[in-house]
Amino acid sequence: MAEEPEAVNAEAWDAYGAHHLRRGTAVPEAADLDWAFEGGGPGSEVLGELTGRRVLDLGCGTARHAAHLVRSHGALVDAVDASAGQYERARARHGSLPGLRLVLGDAVEHLREAEPYDVVYSVNAVPYIDPHRLLPALAGALRPGGRLCFTVLHSNSRGDGPSDRVAARPEVLRLAGGGEVTVQMWVLTPELWTALLTEYGLRVEGIDVLDTPEDGNKASYRLFRVIRPVKVSSRPRVDKAPPAHAAIGVGAVLYGPRGLLLGRHRRGTWELPGGTVEPGESLRETVVRELGEETGLAARPEDVRLLGTLLDDAGGVVRVTVPALVTGWRGEPSDQPGESVGRWRWFALDRLPEQLFVCSAQALTAWRPGLPIDHTPARFTPYATGSGDN
């Protein structure tokens, strides 16, 4: 059985760090951020003002960039990496630098537990982590208005381009002094990265193209400049509850081999199961609750398909009825204690009883416009998908 991509990467980066520890590879100072290759593309200016800001270097390696931001910009930087070898190299070179905190551990776990950051950046580390695991943690670890900048591989040195599917693929890392390790990378199109970032509540402000200047090397990177939007506040006009202008309820259509389910109200009308929405409920939850309370039948919210919205006038109050088709239920309908509707029966559509409750009649013609039912008019707005939002 093949290993999971992130497990492959953990082993590869451990091997990478151990290789450089054995060789005693020097850790040079950074003059600025090298987003893809030394001296190419923008520098740390894309991160904005950094003095006194909480900053995270995700996948820091030897922490050379993090140390530069502390020394040159006065940032307070946490630098996290999962490779024990890289962590040891960083600690040996920068471990005593005030303002820099080195963290050995999983980046996603760190993001989930850390206090919010003003800035998060990552130089080529993002593509080694499943986006569906990483991006929600990144969004949660950025304060509103915070900035995220990261680079990703767009095409490798052979010119193999990105994918429009969220899937990892093998890539090879060359080791200094000879040798190589295989990693798994999410090499995705800019459009797909943008869609994923948007899905998790982040907004892409710009994408820079960073092509390798070396002749014959087709490697290309993309630098994403992203922010977590600030949510606009809202408040009520006054503290007291507004006067009631509308009533909202649901009507449940249960139709099967035995016909359509209707019950008799104590005031003489025949009605669909249904009732008024209670505070905090979704419309589907209201259908399920009312069905159980009135008939004893059990259904699940996913068994409820909301059909649309009916609007009419009841004594100067706007009456809102949402008809709903229940596609699955368990049990047999029966009278329930304390309920005003009972005597539940199944009716053929061509033998519906007289004296239907007007809201039930409106709901039935919204469901089946051809039914020969007379009722006061109501304005019906069907949901585009037939399922509604709640």
Buried (B, 14 or more C-beta within 10 A) or exposed (E): EEEEBBEBBBEBBBBBBBBBBEEEBEBEEBEBBBBBBEEEBBBBEBBBEBEEBBBBBBBBBBBBBBBBBBBEBEBBBBBBBBBBBBBBBBBEBBEEBEBBBBBBEBBBEBBEEBEBBBBBBBBBBBBBBBBEEBBBBBBBBBBEEBBBBBBBBBBBBEEBEBBEEBEBBEBEBEBEEEEEBEBBBBBBBBEBBBBBBEEBBBEBEEBBEBBBEEEEBBBBBBBBBBBBEEEEEEEEEEEEEEEEEEEBBBBBBBBEEEBBBBBBBEEEBBBBBBBEBEEEBBBBBBBBBBBBBBBBBEBEEEBBBBBBBBBBEEEEEEBBBBBBBBBEBEEEBEBBEEBEBBEBBBBEBEEBEEEBBBBBBBBBBBBEEEBEBEBEEBEBEEBEEEBBEB
